[in-house]
C-alpha cells in the first residue's frame, strides 16, 4: 500500500522552471517504478517521465526530453520532476504514480494502466 502526495505546482511564465515533489508512504518505496503523468482538460492522461526502482533507468515523453528530469531519493521516499524551459503547452494537472515492478522494460511503464497508486495531482500553469 502506497500513498502519494504531490507538491510544487504553480503559475510560471514561459521559459521558467518548476520542481515538483512526490512524497510516498511505505517502507518498500524502492521496489516501485515511479512516474509523472499529466492531464489537461478534455485530454487523455499522458506519460511525462518514469523511473525504475533503483533510479538506474528513465524514460521521457518526446515533448519533454531535454527540458524535464525525473529523479528519486529512496532514502527519503521521494520522487522529483525538474521542469525547465516551460512552455504554455505544458499546462496541465500533474500526477505522481507508483507501479509494482515486474520483468518488463521501463518502456512498459509509459501506460497509465500499469500503475497501482496515484496522487491527487498538482496544477502547473504556464503563461505566454
C-alpha positions in Angstrom: 0.0 0.0 0.0 1.4 3.4 -1.1 0.0 6.9 -0.5 1.4 9.7 -2.8 1.2 13.4 -2.2 2.4 15.9 -4.9 3.5 19.5 -4.3 5.4 22.2 -6.1 2.9 23.2 -8.8 2.0 26.8 -9.6 1.9 29.6 -12.1 5.0 30.4 -14.1 6.0 32.4 -17.2 7.0 30.6 -20.3 10.7 29.8 -20.2 10.7 29.5 -16.4 11.2 26.5 -14.2 9.4 24.5 -11.5 10.3 21.4 -9.4 7.5 19.0 -8.5 7.9 16.7 -5.5 6.0 13.5 -4.8 6.2 12.2 -1.2 5.4 8.5 -0.8 4.5 6.4 2.3 5.6 2.9 2.9 8.9 1.0 3.6 9.1 -0.6 0.2 9.4 2.5 -1.9 12.5 1.3 -3.8 10.6 -1.6 -5.2 8.2 0.6 -7.2 8.5 2.2 -10.6 7.6 5.8 -10.2 6.2 8.2 -12.8 4.8 11.6 -13.6 1.7 11.9 -15.8 -0.1 15.0 -16.9 -3.7 15.7 -18.0 -5.1 18.9 -19.5 -8.9 19.5 -19.5 -10.5 17.4 -22.2 -7.3 15.4 -22.9 -6.1 12.0 -22.0 -3.7 11.4 -19.2 -0.2 11.0 -20.8 3.2 9.9 -19.5 5.7 12.7 -18.7 8.5 10.6 -17.3 9.1 7.3 -15.4 12.0 6.0 -13.3 12.9 2.5 -12.2 13.0 1.5 -8.6 16.8 1.9 -8.3 16.8 5.1 -10.4 19.0 3.5 -13.0 16.6 3.7 -15.9 14.4 6.5 -17.0 12.1 7.3 -19.9 10.6 10.6 -21.1 7.8 11.7 -23.4 9.4 13.1 -26.6 7.8 16.5 -25.9 9.8 17.0 -22.6 13.1 15.4 -23.5 16.0 17.8 -22.8 13.8 20.0 -20.6 12.5 17.8 -17.8 14.4 15.5 -15.5 12.9 12.8 -13.2 14.9 11.6 -10.1 14.3 9.8 -6.9 15.7 9.7 -3.4 14.8 6.3 -1.9 16.1 7.2 1.5 13.5 10.0 1.6 10.7 8.1 -0.2 10.5 11.0 -2.7 10.5 11.4 -6.4 11.1 14.7 -8.2 10.3 16.3 -11.6 12.6 19.2 -12.5 10.9 21.2 -15.3 12.9 23.8 -17.2 12.2 25.9 -20.3 8.5 25.6 -19.6 6.0 26.2 -22.4 2.3 27.0 -22.4 1.6 23.5 -23.8 3.0 22.1 -20.5 0.0 23.5 -18.7 -1.8 20.5 -17.0 -2.6 18.8 -13.8 0.5 16.7 -12.9 0.1 13.3 -11.2 2.5 11.1 -9.4 2.0 7.4 -9.8 3.6 4.1 -8.5 3.6 0.7 -10.0 4.8 -2.7 -8.6 7.7 -3.9 -10.6 7.9 -6.9 -12.9 10.4 -8.0 -15.6 9.3 -5.6 -18.2 11.5 -2.8 -19.6 10.9 0.8 -18.4 9.1 1.5 -21.6 6.3 -0.8 -20.4 5.6 1.8 -17.7 4.6 4.6 -20.0 0.9 3.5 -19.9 -1.3 4.8 -17.1 -3.0 1.4 -16.7 0.3 -0.1 -15.4 0.1 2.0 -12.2 -1.5 0.8 -8.9 -1.4 4.1 -6.9 -2.0 7.7 -7.8 -1.6 11.0 -6.1 -4.3 13.8 -6.2 -2.4 16.0 -8.6 -0.8 19.4 -8.6 -1.6 22.1 -11.1 1.0 23.6 -13.4 0.1 26.7 -15.4 2.5 28.3 -17.9 1.6 31.7 -19.2 2.8 33.1 -22.5 
